[in-house]
């Protein structure tokens, strides 16, 4: 009886099979990463892709809203900037990345 207790108390001896499968022990970590990917990373990548497409399709005359909340009409385009008409004789140059919303419109719709 004493030898049985001694064998069970020894590491690796007598109690074979209690360590478990290492793949099953990693399963919660893998599941947490999968949930993080589908709830956070993938939607953000999709949003960035849509924004990049929107910015590549802007043209002169489109109504836009910038990230600072300025509403205006595209008066000119450069490689990585846009000229926005916000009032009569008032044009401001912004980086294309500052444009967050585009509404297709006509050039004469300025306020």
Long-range contacts (C-beta under 8 A, 24 or more apart in sequence): 51-100, 54-99, 54-102, 55-96, 55-97, 55-99, 57-102, 58-82, 58-96, 58-99, 58-102, 60-107, 61-105, 61-106, 61-107, 62-102, 62-103, 62-104, 62-105, 63-102, 63-103, 63-104, 63-105, 63-109, 64-99, 64-101, 64-102, 64-103, 65-99, 65-100, 65-101, 66-94, 66-98, 66-99, 66-100, 67-98, 67-99, 67-100, 68-98, 70-94, 71-111, 72-110, 73-105, 73-107, 73-109, 73-110, 85-110, 87-111
